[in-house]
């Protein structure tokens, strides 16, 4: 069947990336794979299984709903819900064996009420705000209030405590800010029991500040091949994105291309219409700036990206025909286009590019073929 455009997720790459991360950890440090937001657009359940096969010992999602989706796919590994527990979700979180995040005594009591009703034990992690300004307690007094609520809860157990760095991939000022966050985290958690898992390193901090790894690291964007800072690890992108050429025409000099007449040919040009547009998640802002790969050559996008199509310069490529593949993101021959490239053309970040690929873009998985083995340390 002729596809308009398609993304391919290589789960072997996810597994290898996770294995590299795990192999680089000090003895006793565990790895958590962040698979929130449908694994950054890569497929949550599929990537969760690949990451577990690569050595991850825990998963993380943004919401109870995302955690339930993993459970419905048969994934039994520990799953941490990074967002604060909410009254509407607390019972479902307990029922499906998710580790929920608490930031107040009231949240502990929500979990206790749900667990008591279901006759189950449940685990929680405590979130500490050391400077992100999002969710979490901000003082030892607030921590003690949460601990007091836990001490009177028969069904809720604190098994972890964490914070999130806001500028771990930043400049020197960001580095100092991160170090301050780390010091605050250590100070605020020094009186917690030793068996409580402490984790604060996101992808950037994991590579940049190995001394901050503590008991566990959280591998997010690095797992998908886009480490936000330099690292000796050979982490590769797992997603490629291709479309097709639907039509080819010759345009005389002086012809306008696409909406708004932002591009006009200075000479006769051969152009191809490509079956992808901003309705598929390709950023409209990349028009007149971005490139695609055709037959291993980098070719410029002409004019504005349309809702369902874009127009590309193929002047001098007489061998190109309708139906040929076009690589929007990925490797072709000696050339490559990454999510970071697309982000630079669209004025955004690689995270948003990966998450923007639309639901009408077909998704295909290359399965893990290596021998699976759970990481143990």
PLY file of the C-alpha trace (Angstrom):
ply
format ascii 1.0
element vertex 377
property float x
property float y
property float z
element edge 376
property int vertex1
property int vertex2
end_header
0.00 0.00 0.00
1.29 3.46 -0.91
1.91 5.32 2.35
1.90 9.12 2.57
4.55 9.31 5.23
5.80 6.97 7.89
8.00 6.93 10.99
10.06 3.88 11.85
11.15 3.24 15.44
14.16 0.97 15.79
13.68 -0.72 19.15
17.12 -2.28 18.83
18.53 1.24 19.13
16.45 1.93 22.24
17.77 -1.26 23.82
21.38 -0.46 22.90
21.09 3.12 24.17
19.71 1.86 27.48
22.42 -0.77 27.75
25.14 1.84 27.20
23.64 4.07 29.88
23.40 1.18 32.35
26.92 -0.04 31.64
28.28 3.45 32.37
26.64 3.67 35.81
28.64 3.15 39.00
28.05 -0.03 40.97
24.73 0.09 42.81
23.15 2.85 40.70
19.95 1.92 38.89
18.44 3.33 35.71
14.88 4.51 35.21
13.56 4.84 31.63
11.26 7.81 31.09
8.51 6.75 28.68
6.06 9.59 29.29
4.28 11.28 26.39
4.16 8.01 24.43
7.92 7.62 24.94
8.59 11.05 23.43
6.54 10.02 20.41
8.29 6.67 19.96
5.64 4.32 21.41
5.43 3.91 25.18
4.86 0.18 25.62
7.25 -0.86 22.87
10.04 1.41 24.13
9.38 0.40 27.74
9.94 -3.24 26.85
13.10 -2.40 24.87
14.46 -0.27 27.72
13.78 -3.01 30.26
15.56 -5.48 28.00
18.46 -3.04 27.90
18.77 -2.88 31.66
16.28 -0.35 33.06
14.85 -1.36 36.43
12.00 1.17 36.56
9.83 3.21 34.20
8.38 6.70 34.54
5.27 8.30 33.06
3.60 11.68 33.45
0.16 10.55 34.57
-1.82 7.65 35.98
-3.51 7.24 32.61
-0.15 6.68 30.94
0.79 4.17 33.62
-2.43 2.23 33.14
-1.73 2.01 29.41
1.55 0.25 30.20
-0.19 -2.14 32.58
-2.82 -2.91 29.92
0.01 -3.95 27.62
1.23 -6.44 30.20
4.18 -4.48 31.57
4.74 -5.41 35.21
7.91 -3.41 36.00
7.74 -0.64 38.63
6.19 2.50 37.14
6.62 5.93 38.73
4.03 8.62 37.97
6.04 11.85 37.86
3.04 14.15 38.18
1.52 14.90 41.58
-1.19 12.52 42.71
-4.71 13.87 42.13
-7.96 12.91 43.80
-9.54 11.74 40.54
-6.63 9.38 39.82
-5.41 8.18 43.20
-7.59 5.08 43.39
-6.77 3.98 39.84
-3.08 4.49 40.54
-3.25 2.22 43.59
-5.37 -0.37 41.79
-2.85 -0.70 38.96
0.18 -0.83 41.23
1.69 2.49 40.19
4.13 4.44 42.35
2.55 7.86 42.79
4.23 11.16 43.61
3.23 13.05 46.75
3.98 16.67 47.62
1.77 17.23 50.67
0.11 15.44 53.62
-3.19 15.67 51.76
-1.78 13.64 48.88
-0.56 10.98 51.29
-4.04 10.79 52.77
-5.55 10.43 49.28
-3.32 7.43 48.65
-4.09 5.95 52.09
-7.83 6.32 51.56
-7.65 4.61 48.16
-5.34 1.83 49.32
-7.44 1.17 52.42
-10.60 0.96 50.31
-8.93 -1.47 47.88
-7.22 -3.45 50.69
-3.85 -2.92 49.01
-0.42 -1.62 49.90
0.94 1.17 47.75
4.25 2.97 47.25
4.90 6.69 46.84
7.87 8.91 46.04
8.19 12.34 47.61
8.92 15.24 45.24
11.12 18.07 46.48
11.22 21.44 44.72
14.81 22.67 44.86
14.36 25.44 42.32
12.21 24.27 39.41
9.13 26.00 40.84
6.77 23.31 39.64
5.57 20.63 42.09
7.16 19.52 45.34
7.76 20.50 48.96
10.20 23.33 49.55
11.33 22.99 53.18
12.23 20.47 55.88
9.08 21.51 57.72
6.96 20.50 54.73
8.88 17.25 54.45
8.19 16.50 58.11
4.48 17.14 57.60
4.48 14.55 54.81
6.43 12.10 56.97
3.94 12.58 59.81
1.09 11.74 57.42
2.98 8.66 56.25
3.59 7.48 59.81
-0.15 7.38 60.42
-0.85 5.59 57.12
-1.05 1.82 57.28
-1.17 1.21 53.53
1.28 3.74 52.09
5.06 3.32 52.05
7.64 5.92 51.06
10.17 4.22 48.78
11.73 7.17 46.97
12.46 10.89 47.00
13.45 13.03 44.03
13.91 16.48 42.60
14.28 17.87 39.07
17.07 20.09 37.77
15.90 23.05 35.72
19.16 24.04 34.01
21.49 21.04 34.03
22.27 21.57 30.34
22.88 25.31 30.76
25.93 27.55 30.77
28.27 28.19 33.72
25.54 30.00 35.60
23.23 27.04 35.01
25.92 24.66 36.23
26.25 26.57 39.49
22.48 26.69 39.88
22.31 22.92 39.41
25.01 22.39 42.02
22.99 24.52 44.40
19.89 22.44 43.72
21.89 19.30 44.44
23.21 20.65 47.73
19.69 21.61 48.78
18.40 18.15 47.86
21.07 16.43 49.94
20.36 18.72 52.89
16.60 18.24 52.71
16.83 14.44 52.47
19.64 13.76 54.94
17.27 12.56 57.67
15.30 10.15 55.49
15.85 6.39 55.93
18.78 4.99 53.95
16.55 2.52 52.09
14.59 5.37 50.44
15.77 5.68 46.82
17.19 9.13 46.04
17.22 10.31 42.44
17.77 13.70 40.87
19.72 13.22 37.61
17.83 13.77 34.37
19.57 13.08 31.04
21.70 16.22 31.12
22.81 15.76 34.73
23.44 12.06 34.20
26.11 12.87 31.61
27.40 16.10 33.10
27.40 15.47 36.86
28.18 11.80 37.56
28.77 12.69 41.21
25.04 13.46 41.49
23.79 10.03 40.38
22.95 8.86 43.93
20.76 5.70 43.83
19.13 6.07 40.41
19.21 8.16 37.23
16.29 9.07 34.98
17.07 8.54 31.30
14.71 10.58 29.14
15.73 12.25 25.91
19.11 10.47 25.93
17.33 7.13 25.70
15.94 8.21 22.32
19.33 9.28 21.00
19.41 13.01 21.71
21.63 13.65 24.74
21.30 17.36 25.64
24.99 17.67 26.57
28.22 16.11 25.33
28.76 12.49 26.32
31.24 9.78 25.33
28.33 7.35 24.98
27.41 6.55 21.37
23.69 7.13 21.72
21.83 6.99 18.40
18.44 8.38 17.32
15.82 5.63 17.17
13.25 7.36 14.97
13.35 7.95 11.23
10.61 9.67 9.21
10.02 9.32 5.49
7.49 10.54 2.93
6.97 10.13 -0.81
7.15 12.24 -3.93
3.65 12.53 -5.39
4.25 14.88 -8.33
7.09 16.47 -10.30
7.00 19.55 -12.50
9.25 22.06 -14.25
8.85 25.66 -13.18
10.06 28.56 -15.36
12.06 31.45 -13.94
9.92 33.92 -12.03
7.45 31.34 -10.69
6.13 31.66 -7.15
6.04 28.58 -4.91
3.51 27.82 -2.16
1.47 30.13 0.07
2.35 33.76 0.58
4.75 33.88 -2.40
7.75 33.69 -0.06
9.85 31.92 -2.69
10.28 32.85 -6.36
12.43 30.94 -8.81
15.37 32.88 -10.22
15.86 30.32 -12.96
14.03 27.31 -14.36
13.73 24.67 -11.64
12.56 21.11 -11.31
10.48 20.67 -8.16
8.85 17.76 -6.36
5.71 17.76 -4.25
6.24 15.69 -1.09
3.44 13.99 0.85
3.97 15.61 4.25
2.81 18.86 5.80
2.13 20.54 9.08
-0.98 18.40 9.63
1.45 15.50 9.88
3.49 17.37 12.47
6.18 18.82 10.22
6.72 22.33 11.48
5.45 25.03 9.16
8.27 27.32 10.29
10.80 25.06 8.55
9.61 26.28 5.16
12.29 28.11 3.12
14.84 26.97 5.73
14.73 23.21 5.97
16.02 20.33 3.88
15.05 16.75 3.09
17.09 13.86 1.72
16.35 12.45 -1.73
18.55 9.70 -3.18
21.12 10.55 -0.51
21.27 14.26 -1.41
20.20 17.15 0.79
17.53 19.16 -1.03
15.94 22.44 0.08
12.27 22.98 0.96
10.89 25.79 -1.22
8.33 28.20 0.18
6.00 27.54 3.05
5.13 24.05 4.24
1.46 23.39 3.45
-1.03 21.48 5.56
-0.57 18.20 3.69
2.35 18.75 1.32
5.64 20.54 0.81
7.61 21.46 -2.30
11.28 20.56 -2.70
13.99 21.57 -5.18
15.16 18.59 -7.27
16.84 20.59 -10.03
19.47 18.44 -11.76
18.07 15.19 -10.34
16.55 13.79 -13.52
16.51 10.25 -12.07
13.98 11.21 -9.36
10.45 9.91 -10.02
7.01 10.08 -8.38
6.77 7.45 -5.65
10.40 7.83 -4.58
11.20 8.00 -0.88
12.00 11.28 0.84
13.78 11.23 4.20
12.48 13.93 6.50
14.47 12.70 9.49
17.04 9.96 9.46
20.09 8.74 7.55
20.40 8.26 3.81
23.77 7.51 2.30
26.37 9.85 3.79
23.80 12.47 4.78
21.55 12.71 7.81
18.83 14.93 9.23
18.19 14.84 12.96
15.42 16.13 15.18
17.91 18.78 16.27
18.26 19.92 12.64
14.50 20.20 12.27
14.34 22.04 15.58
16.91 24.60 14.42
14.87 25.30 11.27
11.63 25.59 13.23
12.98 27.58 16.17
12.23 24.96 18.80
13.86 21.95 20.54
14.32 18.32 19.56
11.82 17.18 22.21
9.00 19.05 20.48
9.99 17.76 17.05
9.81 14.13 18.23
6.48 14.74 19.93
4.96 16.67 17.03
4.75 13.81 14.55
1.02 13.42 13.99
-1.30 10.49 14.53
-1.95 10.06 10.81
1.72 9.29 10.24
2.06 5.52 10.14
4.34 4.05 12.80
6.38 0.92 12.26
8.60 -0.81 14.80
11.80 -2.73 14.19
11.70 -5.29 17.01
14.43 -6.14 19.44
16.23 -9.19 18.04
19.11 -9.45 20.50
18.83 -11.82 23.40
16.86 -10.09 26.12
18.17 -9.95 29.64
17.06 -7.91 32.59
19.76 -5.62 33.91
20.97 -6.56 37.36
23.45 -4.82 39.59
0 1
1 2
2 3
3 4
4 5
5 6
6 7
7 8
8 9
9 10
10 11
11 12
12 13
13 14
14 15
15 16
16 17
17 18
18 19
19 20
20 21
21 22
22 23
23 24
24 25
25 26
26 27
27 28
28 29
29 30
30 31
31 32
32 33
33 34
34 35
35 36
36 37
37 38
38 39
39 40
40 41
41 42
42 43
43 44
44 45
45 46
46 47
47 48
48 49
49 50
50 51
51 52
52 53
53 54
54 55
55 56
56 57
57 58
58 59
59 60
60 61
61 62
62 63
63 64
64 65
65 66
66 67
67 68
68 69
69 70
70 71
71 72
72 73
73 74
74 75
75 76
76 77
77 78
78 79
79 80
80 81
81 82
82 83
83 84
84 85
85 86
86 87
87 88
88 89
89 90
90 91
91 92
92 93
93 94
94 95
95 96
96 97
97 98
98 99
99 100
100 101
101 102
102 103
103 104
104 105
105 106
106 107
107 108
108 109
109 110
110 111
111 112
112 113
113 114
114 115
115 116
116 117
117 118
118 119
119 120
120 121
121 122
122 123
123 124
124 125
125 126
126 127
127 128
128 129
129 130
130 131
131 132
132 133
133 134
134 135
135 136
136 137
137 138
138 139
139 140
140 141
141 142
142 143
143 144
144 145
145 146
146 147
147 148
148 149
149 150
150 151
151 152
152 153
153 154
154 155
155 156
156 157
157 158
158 159
159 160
160 161
161 162
162 163
163 164
164 165
165 166
166 167
167 168
168 169
169 170
170 171
171 172
172 173
173 174
174 175
175 176
176 177
177 178
178 179
179 180
180 181
181 182
182 183
183 184
184 185
185 186
186 187
187 188
188 189
189 190
190 191
191 192
192 193
193 194
194 195
195 196
196 197
197 198
198 199
199 200
200 201
201 202
202 203
203 204
204 205
205 206
206 207
207 208
208 209
209 210
210 211
211 212
212 213
213 214
214 215
215 216
216 217
217 218
218 219
219 220
220 221
221 222
222 223
223 224
224 225
225 226
226 227
227 228
228 229
229 230
230 231
231 232
232 233
233 234
234 235
235 236
236 237
237 238
238 239
239 240
240 241
241 242
242 243
243 244
244 245
245 246
246 247
247 248
248 249
249 250
250 251
251 252
252 253
253 254
254 255
255 256
256 257
257 258
258 259
259 260
260 261
261 262
262 263
263 264
264 265
265 266
266 267
267 268
268 269
269 270
270 271
271 272
272 273
273 274
274 275
275 276
276 277
277 278
278 279
279 280
280 281
281 282
282 283
283 284
284 285
285 286
286 287
287 288
288 289
289 290
290 291
291 292
292 293
293 294
294 295
295 296
296 297
297 298
298 299
299 300
300 301
301 302
302 303
303 304
304 305
305 306
306 307
307 308
308 309
309 310
310 311
311 312
312 313
313 314
314 315
315 316
316 317
317 318
318 319
319 320
320 321
321 322
322 323
323 324
324 325
325 326
326 327
327 328
328 329
329 330
330 331
331 332
332 333
333 334
334 335
335 336
336 337
337 338
338 339
339 340
340 341
341 342
342 343
343 344
344 345
345 346
346 347
347 348
348 349
349 350
350 351
351 352
352 353
353 354
354 355
355 356
356 357
357 358
358 359
359 360
360 361
361 362
362 363
363 364
364 365
365 366
366 367
367 368
368 369
369 370
370 371
371 372
372 373
373 374
374 375
375 376
